[in-house]
Amino acid sequence: MMQHRAMDGVAIVITDKAIERRERAIDGHQARADRFARIGQAGESDPWFALRVMTGCEKAVENALVEKAVEALVPMRKGKSWERRGRRIEGKMMPVIHGYVLVRFLADVYAFETVSTVDKVIGFLRAGEQPKRISHGEVKRFHHRAVEGRYDWQAMSAIRLNAGDRVRMTDGPFEGMTAEVVTPNRKGQGDVVVIVSILGGEVPVTVPLAMVEKL
């Protein structure tokens, strides 16, 4: 007959320090929630900003911000379609610009630090020493053109680019900035990789060909 061995119980001691740490964590979480609630009251006249995020995490960051009542937007476009064995495979939806999320909030002294605490956020696109402000009209136009399909992979462009060419960005958070072409595009559709110089540093960005004009 099987016998059950008695097991000695081990007392779990919850120290005052452990309780204090837990209370601080709860207070910190509530404080962050309060800060997000305050900055999420932006109006039509308030500017937008471009958040740099980990590539592939754009929608996750957008959803996390929306859950915190902060207005966020990732304009989407249709990717490349394929023909395989006589069957057309439609392109998947993807961000117009990989690695960026547009966000609008009340830009007080603590707001930028608060938004930067969201997981997968790297920082803000800057113009000089300050985060670059983008008007609501610019964001609305950018989003509308994305919905229209102007940035889809199949959208045709008369531009043909070689490596080293200089271009100007015509839409989105980089509108008005100049850049240098890294990878050529002579097909008249699809994407182009460019280098944008910001604060003495160089930022590589992949954008639709329809978003640049040759200088």
Secondary structure, DSSP 8 states (H G I E B T S, - for coil): ---------------HHHHHHHHHHHHHHHHHHHHHHHHT---TTS-EEEEEE-TT-HHHHHHHHHHTT-EEE--EEE---EEETTEEE---EEESSTTEEEEE----TTHHHHHHTSTTEEEE-EETTEE--B-HHHHHHHHHHHHHTTTSTT---S--B-TT-EEEE-SGGGTT-EEEEEE-B-SSSSEEEEEEEETTEEEEEEEEGGGEEE-
